[in-house]
Amino acid sequence: MKHCPPLLLAGALWLSAGPAARAQQAPSPYTTRFAVEAPLTAGLLGLSGTGLLLVQHKRTATDADLAALDPANIPAIDRFSAGRFSPRAQLISDGFCYGTLALVPALLAFQPNVHGRYGQVAGLYLETMSSTAALFTLTVGTVYRYRPYLYGPEGGELRHGPVATDSFFGGHTAHTATATFFAAQVFHDFNPGSKAEPYVWGVAAAAPAVVAYFRIRAGKHFLTDNLVGYAVGATVGVVVPRLHRNDTVFDPANVPPQRFTDSAVGVGVGAAVGLVALHFYKKLHGTGISMVPVQGLNLNGYAYGGIRLTRAL
């Protein structure tokens, strides 16, 4: 795995619809009104803040509560991750997640057909991410589920505090899926019928799967937490832009319909690639080779991200 999913997404989004698309910009596929979207986004951000307040006021687990935790009480599908704890895996999941959230709007800015419509797309991106943030914070603020690492002896100070019971659902996975599926949907809406669509959807599916894997290795979430987070994020990332579609632009007589077969194939391929990448990572683990995310700005001021492989001598 030489490059992180956000960089793969960059390559997929750069597969444009062709010279004709560059020569003349098509009308925006979305209808938005500032008087509607701005207060709606502000309200969603307010709900997110409310959720964060609920998290801060959750009851913290006592030593007696933690001592009573028994992996046998965990559903069988989640039991394998009980007791896992890895700060390194958490760091990698943070790099993938936050890198994706930052790179998606940057990549869309360079997508040819989005030129001149970027303010509208950026506003939709903020509204979409705010929707997921509201759903996530309100859920973790009211649902108590102990994180997997609490079933083992590690964690130190992390074993106490309100976030220790924030396992459900997977926020990193949900936000990553929202960002990548939003990018894939926007790519389709601005480039209907593009042959690049399966690749874009494939990368969109792979990125949050990788994040979910490392969240499990870190002991932050169970498998079901991530499955729910993936489903929530992917749904929000697709539904919000589709709700804003311009019916005139998306007249079935003038625009090719969305090829859900190609999208499904892309998602399947993306998931397979993600599994292969994770297998490669597991092969590296324990060989003395270290793999860490790298992010920053180059001399020209452009953001970059990727993976650095090092080996101890």
Secondary structure, 3 states (H helix, E strand, C coil): CCCCHHHHHHHHHCCCCCHHHHHCCCCCCECCCHHHHHHHHHHHHHHHHHHHHHHHCCCCCCHHHHHCCCHHHCCCCCHHHCCCCCHHHHHHHHHHHHHHHHHHHHHHHCCHHHCCCHHHHHHHHHHHHHHHHHHHHHHHCCCCECCHHHHCCCCHHHHCCHHHHECCCCHHHHHHHHHHHHHHHHHHHHCCCCCCHHHHHHHHHHHHHHHHHHHHHCCCCCHHHHHHHHHHHHHHHHHHHHHCECCCCCCCCCCCCCCHHHHHHHHHHHHHHHHHHHHHHHHHCCCCEEEEEEEEECCCCCEEEEEEEEECC
